[in-house]
């Protein structure tokens, strides 16, 4: 909404006021003579309630709203009630052009200075500052902006700094004193150093804390959140000074933890009674959730270490006994999934991705049939998704040889209703796994086998019609050939085994992008 739109809105308001007056009192003698004059009496001459002006200013783009404050005292007062201040190139009307970085940097600082000077930082609920690397905003300048905008009553603060400022910029924790931090519910900081002390207790209403490439130790993080009794969610990405992460038991509302590439982290310990969701990506760590762990949703991905599936089935039943949803990403598996005595008694949804390490010097053929151990250990399982990128997988194809299919002891998976395989290929052990599920999952309702990993399911014949790019992702000839082999396995050996009550969906190679000579099969 620009200034022209604002004028139109105010003109409509004036006309409506005039019509209501005429309906009550009849037309006045000078009404026609003054109609043209009234139509030009805009802005501060309109007798609108102040909260309406505040609403209008909150809906206008930041630059237009700030400019209108120069028109009158009425506009200035409503501008100072604007609750959201977002400072980036778009909101400030700065367009990056080649060779004009220095001009943009100067304009950015000048406009933020001017806006905060007129706004006074009062009534701000949400503050977002996005500083790019060529702005060259020094620490004193940035601190002055924070001091102006972070006042009692502010609820959300997002400060996104350029990578080159880490670790030189030390975020001033003193900004949160005198009640300025006690109303903050969401805090997101990036590329800075954070050094709270044991006396820090100024984020008492904080519910969400996101730190990205922030230098902070485990003890300092403990100081930051120890008095945040409303904390519900903590996200840590690339915080490389963390060695030990502890979540205390008195954070009773804490429910969600995300840790991503904090590669020096060794231990995650939580005694928070209601922690239910944990997402972890990085080097393997020791997980300690306490005897009364209520973790129900766990996503686990090791960045380089193999055998995440093996770790999960052997360790997680005792670490997180109440799991209901488990998502595993394994760069590769170098041991087959073992049979275990412990059970995932509450696990309902299992999602496993298995990749392959090209750098492994010794060829290892993973036995997908061994995943039955996971199904046997999960008596309440309702859905199972297996994703495999078969580009470099080593396997013995079942195509043309089904004489030696293995039979293993059958446990009835009587609650399993939905099975999906993304990247189904012609490996013998993959075929054996699907056959075992078909025979033992007595409540199975749907089975989806997708022969091309990573493509959206289309109508099964022309998949690229579902792609916004109008074509499928480029694939190697080997991958496309394997997809057609997998389709042959489905048509020859699986379709006839499907019970009538089970819906079979097949993700076929794209008829346009993945066409091959059938004689190659």
C-alpha positions as CSV (number, residue, x, y, z in Angstrom):
1,X,0.0,0.0,0.0
2,X,1.8,3.2,-1.2
3,X,0.9,6.9,-0.5
4,X,-1.5,6.9,-3.4
5,X,-3.4,4.0,-1.9
6,X,-3.5,5.7,1.4
7,X,-5.0,8.8,-0.1
8,X,-7.7,6.8,-1.8
9,X,-8.5,5.1,1.4
10,X,-8.8,8.4,3.3
11,X,-10.9,9.9,0.5
12,X,-13.4,6.9,0.8
13,X,-13.5,7.4,4.5
14,X,-14.4,11.1,4.1
15,X,-17.1,10.4,1.5
16,X,-18.7,7.8,3.8
17,X,-18.6,10.3,6.7
18,X,-20.3,12.8,4.5
19,X,-23.0,10.4,3.4
20,X,-23.8,9.3,7.0
21,X,-24.1,13.0,8.0
22,X,-26.5,13.7,5.1
23,X,-28.6,10.7,5.9
24,X,-29.1,12.0,9.5
25,X,-29.4,15.8,8.8
26,X,-30.2,16.2,5.1
27,X,-28.0,18.1,2.6
28,X,-26.5,21.4,3.6
29,X,-26.7,24.5,1.4
30,X,-23.0,24.7,0.9
31,X,-22.5,21.0,0.5
32,X,-22.1,21.1,-3.3
33,X,-19.9,24.1,-3.2
34,X,-17.5,22.5,-0.7
35,X,-17.5,19.0,-2.2
36,X,-14.4,19.6,-4.3
37,X,-12.6,21.2,-1.3
38,X,-13.5,18.4,1.0
39,X,-12.3,15.8,-1.5
40,X,-8.8,17.3,-1.2
41,X,-8.8,17.5,2.6
42,X,-6.9,14.3,3.3
43,X,-4.8,12.8,6.0
44,X,-4.7,14.7,9.3
45,X,-8.0,16.6,8.6
46,X,-9.9,13.3,8.6
47,X,-11.4,12.6,12.1
48,X,-10.5,8.9,12.3
49,X,-9.8,7.2,15.6
50,X,-6.1,7.0,16.4
51,X,-6.2,3.2,16.4
52,X,-7.4,3.2,12.8
53,X,-4.4,5.4,11.8
54,X,-2.1,3.0,13.6
55,X,-3.6,0.1,11.7
56,X,-3.2,1.9,8.4
57,X,0.5,2.5,9.1
58,X,1.1,-1.1,10.2
59,X,-0.2,-2.3,6.8
60,X,1.9,0.2,4.7
61,X,5.4,-0.7,3.5
62,X,8.0,0.5,5.9
63,X,9.4,3.3,3.8
64,X,6.0,4.8,2.9
65,X,4.9,4.6,6.5
66,X,8.1,6.3,7.7
67,X,7.7,9.0,5.1
68,X,4.1,9.7,6.0
69,X,5.3,10.6,9.5
70,X,6.7,13.8,8.1
71,X,3.2,15.1,7.0
72,X,1.6,15.8,10.4
73,X,1.7,15.2,14.1
74,X,-1.2,12.7,13.7
75,X,0.8,10.6,11.2
76,X,3.9,10.8,13.4
77,X,2.0,9.5,16.4
78,X,0.5,6.6,14.5
79,X,3.9,5.9,12.9
80,X,5.5,5.6,16.3
81,X,2.9,2.9,17.1
82,X,4.0,0.7,14.2
83,X,4.7,-2.7,15.9
84,X,6.9,-4.3,13.2
85,X,10.3,-3.0,12.1
86,X,12.0,-5.1,9.5
87,X,15.3,-3.6,8.1
88,X,16.6,-5.2,4.9
89,X,17.2,-4.1,1.4
90,X,13.7,-4.8,0.2
91,X,11.8,-3.0,3.0
92,X,14.2,0.0,2.8
93,X,13.8,0.2,-1.0
94,X,17.4,-0.6,-1.8
95,X,18.1,-2.5,-5.0
96,X,21.5,-4.1,-5.3
97,X,23.2,-3.0,-8.5
98,X,26.6,-3.8,-9.8
99,X,29.3,-1.4,-8.6
100,X,26.9,0.3,-6.1
101,X,27.6,-1.7,-3.0
102,X,29.1,1.2,-1.1
103,X,26.1,3.5,-1.9
104,X,23.7,0.8,-0.7
105,X,25.7,0.4,2.5
106,X,25.6,4.1,3.2
107,X,21.9,4.3,2.3
108,X,21.1,1.3,4.6
109,X,22.7,2.9,7.6
110,X,21.3,6.3,6.9
111,X,17.7,5.1,6.5
112,X,17.8,2.9,9.6
113,X,19.1,5.8,11.6
114,X,16.4,8.1,10.3
115,X,13.6,5.6,10.9
116,X,14.6,4.8,14.5
117,X,15.1,8.5,15.3
118,X,11.5,9.2,14.3
119,X,10.0,6.0,15.6
120,X,11.8,6.2,19.0
121,X,11.5,2.4,19.3
122,X,8.3,2.6,21.3
123,X,5.5,0.1,20.8
124,X,7.8,-2.2,18.7
125,X,6.7,-5.9,19.0
126,X,8.8,-7.4,16.2
127,X,12.3,-6.3,15.2
128,X,14.3,-7.9,12.3
129,X,17.6,-6.7,11.1
130,X,19.4,-8.3,8.1
131,X,22.9,-7.0,7.6
132,X,24.8,-8.1,4.5
133,X,28.6,-8.4,4.4
134,X,29.3,-5.2,2.5
135,X,27.3,-2.9,4.8
136,X,30.3,-2.5,7.1
137,X,28.1,-1.7,10.1
138,X,30.4,-1.4,13.1
139,X,29.5,-2.7,16.5
140,X,28.8,0.7,18.1
141,X,26.4,1.6,15.3
142,X,24.5,-1.8,15.6
143,X,24.4,-1.6,19.4
144,X,22.8,1.9,19.1
145,X,20.1,0.5,16.8
146,X,19.4,-2.4,19.2
147,X,19.2,0.0,22.2
148,X,16.7,2.2,20.3
149,X,14.5,-0.6,19.2
150,X,14.6,-3.2,22.0
151,X,12.3,-1.8,24.7
152,X,10.0,-3.3,27.3
153,X,7.1,-5.0,25.5
154,X,9.1,-6.2,22.5
155,X,8.2,-9.9,21.7
156,X,10.4,-11.0,18.7
157,X,14.0,-10.2,17.9
158,X,15.9,-11.5,14.8
159,X,19.4,-10.2,14.1
160,X,21.0,-11.8,11.0
161,X,24.6,-10.7,10.7
162,X,27.1,-11.4,7.9
163,X,29.5,-14.4,8.3
164,X,32.6,-12.2,8.4
165,X,31.5,-10.5,11.6
166,X,31.8,-13.7,13.6
167,X,33.4,-13.9,16.1
168,X,34.3,-10.2,16.4
169,X,30.9,-8.9,17.2
170,X,29.9,-9.7,20.8
171,X,26.1,-9.4,21.2
172,X,25.4,-7.0,24.1
173,X,23.5,-9.0,26.7
174,X,23.1,-5.7,28.6
175,X,20.5,-4.8,26.0
176,X,18.0,-7.0,27.8
177,X,18.3,-5.4,31.3
178,X,15.7,-3.1,32.8
179,X,12.8,-5.2,31.6
180,X,13.7,-5.0,27.9
181,X,14.2,-8.8,27.6
182,X,11.5,-10.1,29.8
183,X,8.8,-9.8,27.1
184,X,10.8,-11.4,24.4
185,X,9.2,-14.7,23.2
186,X,11.4,-15.4,20.1
187,X,15.1,-14.7,19.8
188,X,17.1,-15.5,16.6
189,X,20.8,-14.6,16.4
190,X,23.5,-15.5,13.8
191,X,27.2,-15.0,13.3
192,X,28.1,-13.4,16.6
193,X,29.6,-14.2,20.1
194,X,27.2,-14.5,23.0
195,X,28.7,-14.4,26.6
196,X,25.9,-14.4,29.2
197,X,27.0,-14.7,32.8
198,X,25.5,-16.6,35.8
199,X,23.6,-13.5,36.8
200,X,21.7,-13.3,33.5
201,X,18.0,-13.7,34.1
202,X,16.4,-11.4,31.6
203,X,14.6,-13.7,29.1
204,X,11.8,-15.0,31.4
205,X,9.1,-15.1,28.6
206,X,11.3,-16.7,26.0
207,X,9.6,-19.6,24.2
208,X,11.8,-20.0,21.1
209,X,15.6,-19.6,20.9
210,X,17.4,-20.1,17.5
211,X,21.2,-19.7,17.3
212,X,23.1,-20.0,14.0
213,X,26.9,-19.9,14.0
214,X,27.0,-18.3,17.4
215,X,30.0,-18.8,19.7
216,X,28.7,-19.8,23.0
217,X,29.8,-22.5,25.5
218,X,27.5,-25.1,27.1
219,X,27.8,-23.3,30.5
220,X,27.0,-19.9,28.9
221,X,24.0,-21.4,27.1
222,X,22.9,-22.8,30.5
223,X,23.1,-19.3,31.9
224,X,21.0,-18.0,29.0
225,X,18.1,-20.4,29.3
226,X,18.2,-21.3,33.0
227,X,15.6,-18.6,33.9
228,X,13.6,-19.0,30.7
229,X,10.9,-21.0,32.3
230,X,8.6,-20.7,29.3
231,X,11.1,-22.1,26.8
232,X,9.5,-24.5,24.4
233,X,12.0,-24.8,21.5
234,X,15.7,-24.6,21.1
235,X,17.5,-24.7,17.7
236,X,21.3,-24.7,17.5
237,X,23.1,-24.7,14.2
238,X,26.9,-24.7,13.7
239,X,27.6,-23.6,17.3
240,X,31.2,-24.8,17.4
241,X,32.0,-24.1,21.1
242,X,29.4,-26.5,22.4
243,X,30.9,-29.6,24.0
244,X,28.1,-30.5,26.3
245,X,24.4,-29.5,26.1
246,X,22.3,-29.8,29.2
247,X,18.6,-29.0,29.4
248,X,17.5,-28.7,33.1
249,X,14.5,-30.4,34.6
250,X,12.8,-27.1,35.6
251,X,12.1,-26.2,32.0
252,X,8.7,-27.9,32.2
253,X,7.4,-26.5,28.9
254,X,10.4,-27.4,26.9
255,X,9.3,-29.8,24.1
256,X,11.5,-29.4,21.0
257,X,15.3,-29.6,20.4
258,X,17.1,-29.2,17.1
259,X,20.8,-29.6,16.8
260,X,22.6,-29.2,13.4
261,X,26.3,-29.6,12.8
262,X,27.6,-28.6,16.2
263,X,30.5,-30.8,15.4
264,X,32.4,-30.5,18.8
265,X,29.3,-31.5,20.7
266,X,29.8,-34.8,22.6
267,X,26.8,-35.1,25.0
268,X,23.2,-34.1,24.9
269,X,21.6,-34.5,28.2
270,X,18.0,-33.5,29.0
271,X,16.0,-33.9,32.2
272,X,13.2,-31.6,30.9
273,X,10.0,-33.7,31.6
274,X,8.1,-32.8,28.5
275,X,10.8,-33.0,25.8
276,X,9.0,-34.8,23.0
277,X,10.8,-33.9,19.7
278,X,14.5,-34.2,19.0
279,X,16.2,-33.6,15.6
280,X,19.9,-34.2,15.4
281,X,22.4,-33.9,12.5
282,X,26.1,-34.1,13.0
283,X,28.9,-36.3,14.5
284,X,27.6,-39.1,16.8
285,X,26.9,-37.9,20.3
286,X,25.9,-39.5,23.6
287,X,22.1,-39.1,24.1
288,X,20.9,-39.0,27.7
289,X,17.2,-38.3,28.1
290,X,16.7,-39.5,31.6
291,X,14.7,-42.4,33.0
292,X,11.3,-40.8,32.5
293,X,12.1,-39.7,28.9
294,X,9.0,-38.7,27.0
295,X,10.7,-38.3,23.6
296,X,8.2,-39.4,21.0
297,X,9.6,-38.0,17.8
298,X,13.3,-38.5,16.9
299,X,15.1,-37.6,13.7
300,X,18.7,-38.8,13.6
301,X,21.3,-38.2,10.9
302,X,25.1,-38.7,11.3
303,X,27.1,-36.5,9.0
304,X,29.9,-39.0,8.1
305,X,29.7,-42.0,10.4
306,X,28.1,-45.2,9.1
307,X,25.6,-47.6,10.7
308,X,23.0,-45.2,12.0
309,X,20.4,-47.9,11.5
310,X,22.4,-50.4,13.5
311,X,22.9,-47.9,16.3
312,X,19.2,-47.1,16.4
313,X,17.9,-50.6,16.8
314,X,20.5,-51.6,19.4
315,X,20.6,-48.4,21.6
316,X,17.4,-46.3,21.2
317,X,14.9,-48.7,22.8
318,X,16.5,-47.9,26.2
319,X,17.3,-44.3,25.5
320,X,13.9,-43.3,24.2
321,X,11.4,-46.1,25.1
322,X,8.3,-44.0,24.2
323,X,9.2,-43.3,20.6
324,X,6.3,-43.0,18.2
325,X,8.0,-41.6,15.1
326,X,11.6,-42.4,14.1
327,X,13.4,-40.9,11.1
328,X,16.9,-42.2,10.3
329,X,19.4,-41.0,7.7
330,X,22.4,-43.3,7.3
331,X,25.2,-42.3,5.0
332,X,25.9,-46.0,4.6
333,X,25.4,-49.3,6.5
334,X,28.5,-51.5,6.8
335,X,26.7,-54.1,9.0
336,X,23.4,-55.8,8.4
337,X,20.6,-54.9,10.9
338,X,20.8,-57.3,13.8
339,X,18.0,-59.1,15.6
340,X,17.4,-57.6,19.0
341,X,15.5,-58.5,22.1
342,X,14.5,-54.9,23.1
343,X,11.3,-53.5,21.6
344,X,10.0,-50.2,20.3
345,X,6.7,-50.8,22.0
346,X,5.1,-47.5,20.9
347,X,6.7,-46.9,17.5
348,X,4.1,-46.2,14.9
349,X,6.0,-44.5,12.1
350,X,9.4,-45.5,10.8
351,X,11.3,-43.7,8.0
352,X,14.7,-44.9,7.0
353,X,17.1,-43.5,4.4
354,X,20.2,-45.5,3.4
355,X,22.9,-44.1,1.2
356,X,26.2,-45.5,0.0
357,X,29.7,-44.3,0.7
358,X,31.7,-44.1,-2.6
359,X,34.9,-43.8,-0.6
360,X,34.6,-47.2,1.1
361,X,37.5,-49.3,-0.2
362,X,35.8,-52.7,0.4
363,X,32.6,-53.5,-1.4
364,X,29.7,-54.3,1.0
365,X,26.4,-55.4,-0.2
366,X,23.7,-54.4,2.4
367,X,21.1,-57.0,3.1
368,X,17.8,-55.1,3.0
369,X,15.9,-58.2,4.2
370,X,17.7,-57.7,7.6
371,X,15.4,-54.6,8.1
372,X,12.8,-57.1,9.1
373,X,14.5,-57.0,12.5
374,X,13.3,-53.4,12.8
375,X,9.8,-54.4,11.9
376,X,9.8,-57.3,14.4
377,X,11.0,-54.9,17.1
378,X,8.1,-52.6,16.4
379,X,4.9,-54.4,17.2
380,X,2.8,-51.2,17.0
381,X,4.2,-50.0,13.6
382,X,1.6,-48.5,11.2
383,X,3.7,-47.0,8.5
384,X,7.2,-47.8,7.1
385,X,9.1,-45.8,4.5
386,X,12.4,-46.9,3.1
387,X,14.4,-44.5,0.8
388,X,17.4,-45.7,-1.1
389,X,19.5,-43.8,-3.7
390,X,20.5,-46.7,-5.9
391,X,23.0,-44.7,-8.1
392,X,26.0,-46.4,-6.6
393,X,24.5,-49.4,-4.8
394,X,26.2,-52.7,-5.1
395,X,23.7,-55.6,-5.4
396,X,22.8,-58.9,-7.0
397,X,19.8,-58.4,-9.2
398,X,16.8,-60.7,-8.8
399,X,15.8,-60.3,-12.4
400,X,15.8,-63.7,-14.1
401,X,16.6,-65.6,-10.9
402,X,13.9,-66.1,-8.2
403,X,14.7,-69.8,-7.5
404,X,16.6,-69.2,-4.3
405,X,14.4,-66.6,-2.5
406,X,15.1,-66.8,1.3
407,X,12.4,-67.5,3.8
408,X,12.8,-66.2,7.3
409,X,10.7,-66.8,10.5
410,X,7.4,-64.9,10.1
411,X,6.2,-62.5,12.7
412,X,2.8,-61.1,11.9
413,X,3.0,-57.3,11.5
414,X,-0.7,-57.0,12.0
415,X,-0.8,-53.2,12.5
416,X,1.3,-52.2,9.5
417,X,-1.0,-50.4,7.0
418,X,1.2,-48.3,4.7
419,X,4.6,-49.2,3.2
420,X,6.5,-47.0,0.7
421,X,9.9,-47.6,-1.0
422,X,11.5,-44.6,-2.7
423,X,14.2,-45.8,-5.0
424,X,13.0,-49.4,-5.3
425,X,15.6,-51.3,-7.4
426,X,16.2,-54.9,-8.5
427,X,18.4,-56.1,-5.6
428,X,17.5,-59.6,-4.5
429,X,17.4,-58.6,-0.8
430,X,15.1,-55.7,-1.6
431,X,12.7,-58.0,-3.4
432,X,12.8,-60.4,-0.5
433,X,12.0,-57.6,1.9
434,X,8.9,-56.6,-0.1
435,X,7.7,-60.2,-0.4
436,X,8.1,-60.7,3.3
437,X,6.0,-57.6,4.1
438,X,3.3,-58.7,1.6
439,X,3.0,-62.1,3.3
440,X,3.2,-60.9,6.9
441,X,1.5,-57.5,7.0
442,X,-2.1,-58.7,7.5
443,X,-3.5,-55.2,7.8
444,X,-1.6,-53.7,4.8
445,X,-3.7,-51.2,2.9
446,X,-1.2,-49.6,0.5
447,X,2.2,-50.4,-1.0
448,X,4.0,-47.8,-3.0
449,X,7.1,-48.7,-5.0
450,X,8.9,-45.8,-6.7
451,X,11.6,-46.8,-9.2
452,X,13.2,-43.4,-9.5
453,X,14.5,-42.0,-6.2
454,X,13.9,-38.3,-5.6
455,X,11.2,-37.6,-8.2
456,X,7.7,-36.5,-7.3
457,X,5.1,-39.1,-8.0
458,X,3.1,-38.2,-11.1
459,X,0.5,-40.3,-12.9
460,X,3.0,-43.2,-13.2
461,X,3.6,-42.7,-16.9
462,X,4.6,-39.1,-17.5
463,X,6.2,-38.0,-14.2
464,X,7.7,-34.8,-15.5
465,X,4.2,-33.4,-16.0
466,X,4.1,-33.0,-12.2
467,X,7.4,-31.1,-12.1
468,X,7.3,-27.3,-12.1
469,X,10.4,-27.3,-14.4
470,X,8.6,-29.4,-17.0
471,X,11.2,-32.2,-17.0
472,X,12.7,-34.8,-14.7
473,X,16.0,-34.4,-12.9
474,X,19.0,-35.5,-15.0
475,X,20.0,-39.1,-14.3
476,X,22.9,-41.3,-15.3
477,X,22.3,-44.0,-17.9
478,X,23.0,-46.6,-15.2
479,X,20.3,-45.2,-12.9
480,X,17.7,-45.1,-15.7
481,X,18.5,-48.6,-16.7
482,X,18.2,-49.8,-13.1
483,X,14.8,-48.1,-12.8
484,X,13.6,-50.0,-15.8
485,X,14.9,-53.2,-14.3
486,X,13.1,-52.5,-11.1
487,X,9.9,-51.9,-13.0
488,X,10.3,-55.3,-14.7
489,X,10.7,-56.9,-11.3
490,X,7.5,-55.3,-10.1
491,X,5.6,-56.4,-13.2
492,X,6.9,-59.9,-13.3
493,X,7.3,-61.0,-9.7
494,X,5.4,-58.6,-7.4
495,X,2.1,-57.6,-9.0
496,X,0.8,-61.2,-8.8
497,X,1.6,-61.4,-5.1
498,X,-0.5,-58.4,-4.1
499,X,-3.7,-59.2,-2.1
500,X,-6.9,-57.8,-3.5
501,X,-7.3,-55.6,-0.4
502,X,-3.9,-53.8,-0.9
503,X,-3.6,-50.8,-3.2
504,X,-0.4,-51.0,-5.2
505,X,1.1,-47.7,-6.6
506,X,4.1,-47.8,-8.9
507,X,6.4,-44.9,-9.6
508,X,7.6,-45.6,-13.1
509,X,10.5,-44.1,-15.0
510,X,9.3,-41.0,-17.0
511,X,8.2,-42.0,-20.5
512,X,9.8,-38.9,-21.9
513,X,12.9,-38.3,-19.9
514,X,13.8,-41.9,-19.0
515,X,13.1,-43.8,-22.2
516,X,15.5,-46.6,-23.1
517,X,15.9,-49.4,-25.6
518,X,14.0,-52.3,-24.1
519,X,16.6,-54.7,-25.5
520,X,19.0,-53.5,-22.9
521,X,17.0,-55.2,-20.1
